[in-house]
Amino acid sequence: MANPKKQRINPATVPASKSRAKKSGRPGGRPPGVAKVHKATPRDWIAGARLQTLPLAIAPVALGTSVAYVLKLDGDGPGWHWLRALLCLAVAVFLQVGVNFANDYSDGIRGTDKNRVGPRRLTASGAARPRTVRTVALVFFALAAVAGLVIVFRTHDWWLIAVGAAAILAGWFYTGGKRPYGYAGLGEVFVFIFFGIVATAGTTYVLAGTVTLDSWLAGVAAGLFAVAVLMVNNIRDIAQDALSGKKTLAVRMGDRASRIVFTVLVLVPFGILAYYVAFYQHAGLVYFALLVALPAVIIALTAKTAAELILVLRLTSLTALVYALGLGWAIAF
């Protein structure tokens, strides 16, 4: 039997391997080529909420509120209830943020965001646990539900619960579940309906108890802007989405056709604006929003990099906000 002392290896006589040359701070070392993942900071969570998309939630509420403001309610003056208006805004904003985090979670666990070229996502980057991102998404959906229930209790329109539930379910199954409809090119339908028609007309109804043509048309305009933002976001990710099996409308139509459709989506609301110019004195001033919209269109048609398309997304979102606030002011005053 060999002497244990003779079996000992002198470390000085063993050459250091490349894997041990640099310590990573982890037992066994970090696998070669794997970058260190930094845990999500508060700033990362704020970025994950995608604040640049919030104008899409604010715009329809502003338009719906302005229409309600000029309507008369039976014995209750103009169609204006500041608390209900704030609750409508809360529903829209919380729903928008909830959808953003839900997309981060669902796309992340599916691997769709693995090769994305835009800002990093919490789930795909490993900066946050998927369960945590999912919980945050559900919390914002819950906040939207609570605000919606308060509206229902104050208006006694119980059927609005079904509308709110449909909006939340549509937000989750956009990229969540076994058969997400966003992966089948139907995401634009959800966005147009819930962040356009429903948000605008719903706000008018909650405040004034009725819906007019002004509200329906404003909802169409808001919905088109929202679809345009989604379209340019998907144009940026066409190659990555195609590889991941995410058949967005942009993937199905192709790059060039998608850019043309984006242009139409941005410009049609200014055609709708002609209707308001005929009835409201200051509505023509809203055409100044073209100063933001036209650069977005030009860049979208000529962009060659992801950074340019991200700029288009921000300009389009800003156009929606300027258009809505301007038209809302023209209608109300």
N, C-alpha and C positions, 0 to 999 in steps of 0.2 A: 504494500500500500504506500502510495507516494506521500511524502512529507507535505502537509498543507502549506508550509512556508515556501516550498519550492514551486507551488502552484500559483503563487501570487504574481501578478503582472505589474511591472514597473511602468507607471503612466508616462514617464519621461521617454520610454523607448517606443511608445506607440504614436505614430504620426496622427496629427489632428485632421479629421475629415472636414470636407467643405461644409457639411451640414452642421458641424459643431463650431465652425470658425466664428460665426456670429450668433449670439444668443438672442432669442426672440422674447424671452421672458415667460414663455409657456413651457410646460413639461414636454420634453421631446422635441421642442422647437416648432416653429411655424412651417408648414409645407412650403417648399420652394415655389416662388411665383405668386404666392397668395399675399395680398396686401393686408395690412392691419386695418380692421374695421373700427371706426370710432363710433361710440355710442351716441345716440341721438341727443342733441341739446335742445333747450327750449326754442332756439332759433330754427332748428331742423323741423320741429313739430309745427311751428308757425308756417314754415315753407310748405310742409305737407298739407296744410289746409288750403293751399293754392289761392292766396288772397286775390290774385289777379283775376280770378273768376267771379269774385263776389259782386261786381257790378251787374252780372247777369241775374243775380237774385234781387238786387236793389231796383233795377230798371222796371220790371213789371209791376212791382208794388208802387213805385212812384207814379207810374202811368194810371194804374187802377185807382189810386187815391185821388189823383187830380180829377178824374172823371166823376168820382163819387162826391167830390167837394162841391161841384156845381149842381148836383141833383138835390131835389127837395124831398125830405121825408115827412110823412104825415105827423104834423104836430111836433116835430123834433128839429126844425131848422134844416140847414144844409147837411148833406150826407157826409158828415165828418165826425168821427169818434177817435180822438187821438190815441186812446189806449188800444182800440181795435186795430188801428193803423200800425202801431208799433208791434202788436202781436202778429199781424200779417208779415211784417218785415222779419220778425224773429223766425217764423216758420220757414220763410224762403231762405234766409241766411243759414240757419241750422241745417236745413235739408241740403243746401249746396255743399256745405263743409262735410256733412255726413257722407254724401256721395263721393266726394273727393277722397276721403280716408277709406271708404269701402272699395273704391277702385284701386287704391294703393295696395290694400290687403289682397284683394282677389287677383289682380294682375301679378302681384309679387309671388304668391304661392303657386301660381300657374307657370311662372317662369317667363311670362310675357315681357316683363320689364328688364329682363336679364341683360339685353343688348341695347336698351333704349339710349338715345342720344341727348335727351333733354336733361333737366335738373334731376338729381338722384332721388329715388323714392325710398321711403323708410323701410319697407319690407324687403324689396329686392336687394338693397344695399347691405342688409343685415344690421342697419343702425338701430332697429327696433324689432322686438319679437313680433311675429305675425299676430299672436293672440292679443298683444297690447294694441296694435293698430286696429284690429277688429273691434276691440272693446271701445276704443275712442270713437270709431265710426258709429257704433250702436248707441253710445252716449249722446252724440249729436242728433241721431234719429229720434232718440227718446225726448230730447229737448224740443225738437220740432213738434213731436206728438203732444207734449204738455202744452205748448203754446197754442196748438190747434184745438185742444180740448177746452182751453179757457175761452177761445172764440166761440166754440159750440155752446158752452154753458151760458155765455152772454147773449148769443143770438137765438138759442133754442132751435137752431137748424141742425137736427141730429144727423141728417143725411150727409153733412159735411165730414163726418167721421169716416165714411166710406171713401170719400175723395182723398182725405189725408192718408188713410191706410194704403190706398192705391199708389199714391206718390212715394211713400216710403218703400213699399215693396218693389216698385219700378226702379227706385234708386239703388236698392240692394242687388237686384237681379240683372242690372245693367251689365255688370261683369262678374257677378256672383252666381252661385248655384251650379248645377251640372250642365245646364244649357243657357248660358248668358246670352241675352239677345243682342248685346253690344258686339258680340263676336260674330253675329250674323248680319251686320250692317244695318241694324234697326235702332241704334242709339240716337240717331237724329230725330226719330219719331218721338221718343220719350222726352227729349230735350225741348222740342217744339211744343208739345202738348203741356207739359208740366211747368216749364220755365218760360212759357209764352202765354198760351191761351188760359190755362187754369190759374196761374199766378196773377195775371192781370184782371181777368173777368172775376175771379174769385175774390180779389181784394175789393173791387167795386161792389160786388154783391154783399160782402160782409159789412161794408160801411154804409151802403145806401139801400140794400134790400132789393136791388134790381140791377140789370145789366143792359147797357145800350150799345148801339153800333159803334160809338166812339171807343168803348172799352174792348169790343171784339177786334176792331182793326188795330188798336194799340197792342193788343195781345199778339196779333200776327207779327207786327213789327218787332216786338221784343223777342218772340220765338225765333224769328229769322236770324237775328243777331246772335242768339245763343247757339243756334245750329252752325252759324259761320265760325264761331270760336271752336266748337268741337271739330268742325271740318279741318280747319288749319292745324289743329293739334294732331289730327290723324294723318294729315298730309306729311307732317314732319316725321311720323313713325311708320310710313308705308312699308319700307323695306323690312323693318324689325317685326311689324305686325304680321306681314306675310309669312315670314319665317316661323313665327309662333303660332300660326293657324288662326290669328285674329282677323277675320274677314270684315273689316270695317267698310263703310260705304266708300271711303277713299281707296282702300285696297281693291274693291270690286270695280270701281270706275277707272282707276289709274291716276297717275300724277297730273297729267295735263288737264284732263276732264274735271278733276277735283278742284283745281285752281280756278277754272272757269265757273264752276258751280259756286265756289266761295265768293267770287266777284258778284255773281247774281244775288246771292244771299245778303251781301252787304249793301247793295244798291237798291234793291226792291223797297226797303223801308222808306227810302227817300221818295219813291213813287207814291207810296201810301200817304206820305206827308202832304201831298197835293190836296187830298181830301180835307185835311184840317186847315190848310191855308184858306180854303173857300169859306170856312165858318169861324175861324179864330184869327183875330187881327195880327197877333204877334207870331203865329206859327211859322211864317216864312223865315224867321230868324234861325230856326232850327237847321236850316240848310248850311249854316256855318259849321255844323258837325262834319260836313264833307271835307273840311280842312284836315281832319284826322282820318276819315274813312278812305279818301283817295290815296294817300301815301300807303295805307295798309294794303289796298288793292294792288298798287303798282309793285310794291315789294313782294307780295304774294305771287304775282305773275312772273317775277324775274328771280326770285330767291333761289340760291344754290346751296345754302348752308342751313343747319338747324337753328343757329343763332338768329338768322334773319326771320325764320318762321316763328320763333318765339316772340320776336318783336312785333310781328304781324298779329299774333294772338293778343298781346297787350294793347296794341292800338285798336283792335276790333272791340275788345272789352271796354276800352275807354270811349269809343264811339257810341256803344250801346248806352253807356251812362250819360254822356253829354246829350244824346238824342232824347233819352227818357226825361231827364231833368228839364231840358229845354222845352220839350213838347208839353210836359206836365205843367210847367209854369204858364205856357201859352193857353192851355185849356182852362186852368183854374183862375187866371187873372187877365 
